[in-house]
């Protein structure tokens, strides 16, 4: 139980555990987004997000509290603050328990608190109620009320006078009951016991991580067995892309619907200018080539699997055909323009459209190196032909596309000689500015 001392106290919770919990949830975030609350039809995702944020902040805050710096006969407000936030942490863990139902997998101990009567959870709630939450009326946990109808706690103080408590505790709660013949009671509080209890509850997150992983693997196994329809099963390639989009939403999430819809649009567009049409056909072949690999990627559920990072190019390349990430000096000058021009495929008011047209006009010299602007082009045709121009430009400069798209006239305007091709496909580590620009294009 330890001796009465004037030293301070500080808990040390492993912040890496909270990080690992968030990392595991986000590894296959789409699966977690489908969880429901307490076996109901109410979606739990917002609650899970709130729990993760609360755990992160609360663990750091609890670790920062130094208990016992201010002592005396007055209430130990530092302890009350610590107790309140400990309650938040435990409430979060209990809530995750209900969502993921891991209670049966926890090896529970009920003998940490000396005064706990083999029910540590109830005893903690009783002490928290007395000292902080319901100090003038604590009556829920009957086993600790003895013969009182309810109990009141005027203050909880640091134990500077062991003769009062008759025990070498760290703090004690003064308790008034409803029995007339008893003036008051003293409940000793040992921080070593409280810290052990908190550490034990917090470590339950390890079990949550295991349960989430088991849940993810089970869902992945079922989805891997479920075949995605092949493009040969569709007469229209755009219908295949719709099907692929649906499968992607089921397996990953619906955050990229706009990209799939744009690719579907590409296959519905044609141009009267033969050179434009020829380049459009190459762009379509690139989409088909990437979609084939992307199909395999999501069929085998490679995403979120840290053992399958060698397949990441196949996943990213499918989206790079929409968000062109060429690192050319020429294109860098137009990053703002491109972040706005990409919005042309979405419904906008007339003022926004006119502004985008002006930005396109400012880039006209750049675009016309690759394509021709035809008379009376629709917004859809305009957005597609701009994507075609950016695609051809990306293949002739350093870009992530060159690591995947074959050096073949089926996909390219020109075949690169070996020396130039080797230079262009050299993998560069993008600087932070490049990443920020890509995030702008993604709308993040």
Buried (B, 14 or more C-beta within 10 A) or exposed (E): EEEBEEEEBBBEBBEEBBBBBBEBBEBBBBBBBEBEBEEEEEEBBEBBBEBBEBBBBBBEBBEEBEBBEEBEEEBBEBBBBBBEBBBBBBEBBEBBBBBBEBEEBBEEEEEBBBBBBEBBBBBBBBBBBBBBEBBEEBBEBEEBBEEBEBBBBEBBBBBEEEEEBEBBBBBBBBBBBEEEEEEEBBBBBBBEBBBBBBBBBBBBBBBBBBBBEEBBEEBBEEBEEEEBBEBEEBEEBBBBBBBBBBBBBBBBBEEBEEBBBBBBBBBEBEBEBEEBBEBBBBBBBBBBBBBBBBBEBBBBBBBBBEEBEEBEBBBBBBBBBBBBBBBEEEBEEBBEBBBBBBBBBEEBEEEBBEEBBEBBEEBEEBBEEBBBBEEEBEBBBBBBBBBBBBBBBBBBBBBBBBBBBEBEEEBBBEEBEEEEEEEBBEEEEBEEEBEEBBEBBBEE
